[in-house]
Amino acid sequence: MKNRVKEIILNPVSMFIIGLLTGFLVKEIDIHFYTQHFGMSLSDMFSKVGIWVLTGVAVSLYSKNAKWAMLNVFTFCIGMLITYYLTAVLTDSVFGWAYIKGWTVFACFSPIMAYLVTLTKRKGALSLLIKIGIFAGYIGINILLGGFIQLYDVLFFLILLYLLFIKKYNEEPPA
């Protein structure tokens, strides 16, 4: 039963639909939940890269193989971008072309990143290097984009630590 649910959710069509729904919901969160509490807001959290790194890592690791991980993450990202910016246009919300270009580049590189994440299921130095790279990239992107580590980032780090270093996966055979 658990595998059946996983197959239903973790396939490119479902991930595209989930991405479409997520894009709409995140834009609505940007519009309606920007008020800060304790120095952070839901809008702020979903506008940062951290939640999307965590989502991409989880989808990649739980997908049945590297090919599916690449397709799932890409279709999720594209679906999300479509409805996020469509909702922005329809609601006359603020958005910039630089963000559209940046997130589109992120989506286009997401299959490569998903593939690299699937390599973390293996043993060895390359796996460890990629795992460390995920954390370094997370922190580097936050700093590069002018953000700092927030309280929710600590939670995301803990989840990433579990997914990458503690949880055991069936190791994929080399491609």
Beta strands, then each sheet from edge to edge (+ up, - down):
end
